[in-house]
Amino acid sequence: MKNTALTKTHEALGAKMVSFAGYNMPVSYEGVNIEHETVRKAVGVFDVSHMGEFLIEGPKALELIQKVTTNDASKLTVGKAQYSCMPNETGGIVDDLIIYRVKEETYLLVVNASNIDKDWNHISKYNEAIGAEMRNISDDYSLLAIQGPKAVEAMQSLTSVDLSSIKFYNFVVGDFAEIEHVIISATGYTGSGGFEIYCKNSEVQQVWDKVLEAGAEFGIKPIGLAARDTLRLEMGYCLYGNDIDDTTSPFEAGLGWITKFTKDFVNSENFAKEKAEGSKRKLVAFQMEERGIPRAGYPILDSDGNEIGKVTSGTMSPSLSKGIGLGYVTTEFSKVDTPIQIKIRKNSVLATVVKLPFYKTSS
């Protein structure tokens, strides 16, 4: 297992450590419900340094990114970020990612930890004909996510940057925790506001310590991966390996909004055909109407008990105190308010297809 630069710090804090995407990561410190509520009501800090980072640079950088991703990266100006995905040749998704335009000809691609090698090889294959400059800096950089409604107020003393001015999917390069030239971005995956800090491995301990110190009066806590999962699921955000993978198309997954046919990308012709003809299955959100916690792999049934799909993500929502989940069903059962059943062990438990997000923010 790989360690992040903060692994020993997490262990010293009493974190429960697990193997995740090949990394030794903190899954929880005090418990998922406490940590979840901390992010929803105050502020929490996550070590997500396992994420991968690639730099794509030079005059051919945009051409390569346009080829291997579905969204239109030509719309990005310096200081803006974009959610996108990388399609494969067979109609599925190599990975979902965030693209940052750092300079005119420099882009930072942030990819999922479990897919670093796969993504690098995939992009490299298409770069053979294009010739952009590529650097895999995943092992050199750390990433902290500071999330929650009090994040900006709690962290403002650590930087000369006006944190409240960084809009969603924007970023700045500035000072933070007495370190120059860090990326401060607002691309959080929790739905409760906040921002992320990208810095070198040698700098992250100082950043972590100062974040906890500055956030103490605001109730800051370190947050593990278990709460990160419940927070993202309450927002209906896809998790690669669960809700999207090499066999799911962007249109099945509800990611048609990041699939732009104003350009040519990998397999774009077949994706355009799928958009025109419609997908045979759709990723839906559902909430339980009876007691029961849905889990990945559980069958989804229609009201007559026929299997129509499978759960991809599920949990007991700490904010809503009811079971929620995502799963693929045949398209005819994908409309909001459609009654379905989740097969939990031997029981068929009533549920309803609902509109996302599950958790509505007050802002």
C-alpha positions in Angstrom: 0.0 0.0 0.0 1.1 3.6 -0.7 1.0 6.2 2.0 0.2 9.9 1.8 2.5 12.4 3.4 0.0 12.5 6.3 -0.5 8.8 7.0 1.4 8.9 10.3 -0.5 12.0 11.3 -3.8 10.2 10.7 -2.6 7.2 12.7 -1.5 9.5 15.6 -5.1 11.0 15.6 -6.5 7.5 16.1 -8.0 7.2 12.6 -9.3 3.9 11.4 -7.1 3.1 8.4 -8.2 1.1 5.4 -6.8 0.2 2.0 -8.5 2.4 -0.7 -7.3 2.5 -4.3 -4.0 1.1 -3.2 -3.5 3.8 -0.6 -3.5 3.5 3.2 -6.3 6.0 4.0 -8.3 7.2 7.0 -11.9 5.9 6.7 -13.0 7.5 10.0 -11.8 9.2 13.1 -14.8 9.6 15.5 -17.5 8.0 13.4 -19.2 8.6 10.0 -22.3 10.4 11.5 -20.3 12.8 13.6 -18.0 13.6 10.8 -20.8 14.0 8.2 -22.7 16.4 10.5 -19.5 18.4 11.1 -19.2 19.1 7.3 -22.9 19.9 6.9 -23.0 22.3 9.9 -19.4 23.6 10.5 -16.1 22.7 8.8 -14.0 19.5 8.2 -10.7 18.7 6.5 -10.1 15.7 4.3 -6.8 14.3 3.2 -7.5 13.3 -0.4 -3.8 13.2 -1.5 -4.4 9.8 -3.1 -6.0 11.6 -6.1 -3.9 11.7 -9.3 -2.6 14.8 -11.0 -1.3 15.2 -14.6 0.1 18.3 -16.2 -0.6 18.7 -19.9 1.4 21.5 -21.4 2.5 23.2 -24.6 0.9 24.4 -27.8 -0.8 20.9 -28.3 -2.2 20.6 -24.8 -5.7 21.8 -25.6 -5.9 19.6 -28.7 -5.0 16.5 -26.6 -7.5 17.3 -23.9 -10.3 17.9 -26.4 -9.6 14.5 -28.0 -9.6 12.5 -24.8 -12.5 14.2 -22.8 -16.1 14.8 -23.5 -16.6 18.4 -22.3 -15.5 21.4 -24.3 -12.2 22.5 -22.7 -11.8 25.4 -25.1 -14.4 27.2 -22.9 -11.9 27.2 -20.0 -10.0 30.5 -19.2 -7.1 30.7 -16.8 -8.4 30.3 -13.3 -11.4 28.2 -14.2 -12.0 24.4 -13.8 -14.3 22.0 -15.5 -15.9 18.6 -14.7 -15.5 16.2 -17.5 -15.0 12.5 -18.3 -12.8 10.4 -20.6 -14.7 8.2 -22.9 -13.4 4.8 -24.1 -13.7 3.2 -27.5 -16.5 0.9 -26.5 -19.0 3.4 -25.2 -18.0 3.5 -21.5 -16.1 5.8 -19.3 -12.3 5.5 -18.6 -12.6 8.0 -15.7 -14.3 11.2 -14.6 -12.0 14.1 -13.8 -11.6 17.8 -13.2 -9.6 20.0 -15.6 -7.9 23.2 -14.4 -6.5 25.8 -16.8 -3.5 27.0 -14.9 -1.8 29.0 -17.6 -2.6 29.6 -21.3 -0.9 26.4 -22.3 -0.9 24.5 -19.0 -3.7 22.3 -17.8 -3.9 20.3 -14.6 -6.0 17.1 -14.8 -7.1 15.6 -11.5 -8.1 12.0 -11.8 -9.3 9.2 -9.5 -6.7 7.4 -7.4 -7.7 3.9 -8.6 -7.3 5.0 -12.3 -4.0 6.9 -12.3 -2.1 4.3 -14.4 -5.0 3.5 -16.6 -5.7 7.1 -17.3 -2.1 7.9 -18.0 -1.8 5.1 -20.5 -5.0 6.0 -22.2 -4.1 9.7 -22.6 -0.5 8.7 -23.7 -1.9 6.5 -26.4 -3.8 9.4 -28.0 -0.9 11.8 -27.4 1.4 9.7 -29.7 -0.3 11.4 -32.7 -0.6 14.8 -31.1 2.6 15.5 -29.2 1.6 17.5 -26.1 4.0 17.6 -23.1 2.7 15.3 -20.3 3.9 15.0 -16.7 2.5 12.7 -14.0 3.0 14.6 -10.8 0.7 12.4 -8.7 3.4 11.3 -6.3 4.7 14.8 -5.7 1.6 16.7 -4.6 -0.9 16.5 -1.8 -4.5 17.6 -1.7 -6.6 18.7 1.2 -10.3 19.4 1.0 -11.6 21.9 3.5 -15.4 21.6 3.4 -18.4 23.0 5.2 -20.4 26.3 5.6 -17.8 27.8 8.0 -14.8 26.9 5.8 -14.2 30.3 4.3 -14.6 32.2 7.6 -12.4 29.7 9.4 -9.6 29.7 6.9 -9.5 33.4 5.8 -6.8 34.3 8.3 -4.4 31.8 6.6 -4.3 33.6 3.2 -4.2 37.0 1.6 -6.6 35.7 -1.1 -10.3 36.6 -0.6 -11.7 33.1 -0.2 -15.3 34.3 -0.5 -14.5 35.6 -4.0 -13.6 32.1 -5.4 -16.8 31.0 -7.2 -17.7 27.3 -7.7 -15.4 25.7 -10.3 -12.9 28.6 -10.1 -9.4 28.6 -8.5 -6.5 30.9 -7.7 -2.8 30.4 -7.3 -1.8 32.2 -4.1 -0.5 32.0 -0.5 -1.9 29.7 2.1 -0.6 28.8 5.6 2.6 30.7 4.9 3.3 28.8 1.7 3.4 30.5 -1.6 2.0 29.3 -5.0 -0.5 26.8 -3.8 -3.7 26.2 -5.8 -6.9 27.2 -3.9 -9.9 25.8 -5.7 -13.7 25.5 -5.2 -14.6 22.2 -6.7 -15.8 20.4 -3.6 -17.7 17.1 -3.7 -19.8 17.5 -0.6 -22.4 20.1 -1.4 -21.6 22.2 1.7 -19.2 24.7 0.3 -15.5 25.1 1.0 -12.4 24.7 -1.1 -9.3 22.5 -1.8 -5.6 23.1 -1.4 -3.0 21.6 -3.7 0.6 21.8 -2.4 3.8 19.8 -2.4 4.2 16.8 -0.2 6.9 18.6 1.8 4.4 21.4 2.6 1.2 19.5 3.5 2.0 18.8 7.1 2.4 22.6 7.8 -0.8 23.3 5.9 -2.7 20.5 7.8 -1.5 21.8 11.2 -2.4 25.4 10.5 -5.8 24.4 9.1 -6.7 22.5 12.3 -5.3 25.4 14.4 -7.2 28.1 12.5 -10.4 26.0 12.5 -10.4 25.1 16.1 -12.8 27.8 17.2 -15.1 26.9 14.4 -15.4 23.2 15.4 -13.2 21.8 12.7 -12.6 18.0 12.7 -10.5 15.7 10.4 -12.9 13.8 8.2 -12.5 10.3 6.7 -13.5 8.6 3.5 -16.7 7.1 4.9 -18.2 10.5 5.5 -16.9 11.7 2.1 -18.9 8.9 0.6 -22.2 9.7 2.5 -21.8 13.4 1.7 -21.2 12.9 -2.0 -24.1 10.4 -2.2 -26.5 12.9 -0.6 -25.7 15.2 -3.5 -26.0 12.4 -6.1 -22.5 12.8 -7.3 -21.1 9.7 -9.2 -18.3 7.6 -7.7 -16.1 5.9 -10.3 -16.1 2.2 -9.9 -19.6 2.2 -8.4 -21.9 4.5 -10.5 -19.8 4.9 -13.6 -17.1 2.6 -15.1 -15.8 1.2 -18.4 -19.2 -0.2 -19.2 -21.5 2.8 -18.5 -22.0 5.6 -21.0 -22.2 9.3 -20.0 -25.8 9.4 -21.2 -26.8 6.4 -19.1 -25.1 8.0 -16.1 -26.9 11.4 -16.5 -23.6 13.0 -17.7 -25.0 14.1 -21.1 -24.5 17.7 -19.9 -20.7 17.3 -20.0 -20.8 15.6 -23.4 -20.3 18.2 -26.2 -20.5 17.4 -29.9 -19.1 20.7 -31.0 -15.8 18.8 -31.2 -14.4 15.4 -32.2 -13.5 13.2 -29.2 -12.9 9.4 -28.7 -15.9 7.5 -29.9 -17.9 10.7 -30.4 -19.8 9.3 -33.4 -21.2 6.4 -31.4 -22.1 8.6 -28.5 -23.9 11.0 -30.8 -25.9 8.0 -32.1 -26.7 6.9 -28.5 -27.9 10.4 -27.7 -30.2 10.5 -30.7 -31.6 7.0 -30.2 -31.8 7.1 -26.4 -30.2 4.9 -23.7 -31.7 1.5 -22.8 -31.0 2.1 -19.1 -30.6 5.1 -16.8 -28.9 5.9 -13.5 -31.6 6.9 -11.1 -31.7 8.2 -7.5 -34.1 6.6 -5.1 -35.1 6.9 -1.5 -36.4 4.1 0.7 -40.1 4.3 1.8 -39.7 1.5 4.4 -36.9 0.6 6.8 -33.8 -0.7 5.0 -30.4 0.3 3.9 -29.6 -0.2 0.2 -26.1 -1.4 -0.7 -24.2 -1.7 -4.0 -25.2 -4.9 -5.9 -28.7 -5.2 -4.4 -31.3 -6.0 -7.1 -33.8 -3.3 -8.1 -37.3 -4.7 -8.8 -40.5 -3.3 -10.3 -43.7 -3.3 -8.4 -44.4 -6.9 -9.7 -41.1 -8.2 -8.4 -39.3 -8.4 -11.7 -35.6 -7.4 -11.7 -35.1 -4.2 -13.6 -31.6 -3.2 -12.4 -29.0 -3.0 -9.6 -28.0 -0.6 -6.9 -24.6 1.0 -7.5 -24.3 3.2 -4.3 -26.4 3.1 -1.2 -26.4 4.2 2.4 -28.4 5.4 5.4 -28.4 9.2 4.9 -27.2 10.9 8.1 -28.9 14.2 7.1 -32.2 12.6 6.1 -32.3 9.6 8.4 -33.5 7.3 5.6 -32.0 5.0 3.1 -30.9 6.5 -0.2 -29.2 5.2 -3.3 -28.3 5.3 -6.9 -28.7 2.5 -9.4 -29.3 1.6 -13.0 -32.8 0.6 -14.2 -34.3 0.1 -17.6 -35.3 3.5 -19.0 -39.1 3.0 -18.6 -38.6 2.9 -14.8 -36.4 6.0 -14.7 -39.1 8.7 -14.2 -39.3 10.6 -10.9 -42.0 9.3 -8.6 -41.8 5.8 -10.1 -42.4 3.2 -7.3 -39.7 0.4 -7.2 -38.5 -2.2 -4.7 -35.0 -2.9 -3.4 -34.2 -6.6 -2.7 -32.5 -6.5 0.7 -31.5 -10.0 1.5 -34.9 -11.9 1.3 -37.1 -8.9 1.6 -38.4 -6.6 -1.1 -38.5 -3.1 0.4 -40.5 -0.2 -1.1 -38.6 2.8 -2.6 -39.3 5.7 -5.0 -37.3 7.2 -7.8 -36.6 10.8 -6.8 -35.0 14.0 -8.2 -31.4 14.9 -7.1 -29.9 16.1 -4.9 -31.2 14.2 -1.9 -29.9 16.9 0.4 -30.9 20.4 -0.3 -28.6 23.1 0.9 -30.0 26.2 2.6 -27.9 28.6 0.5 
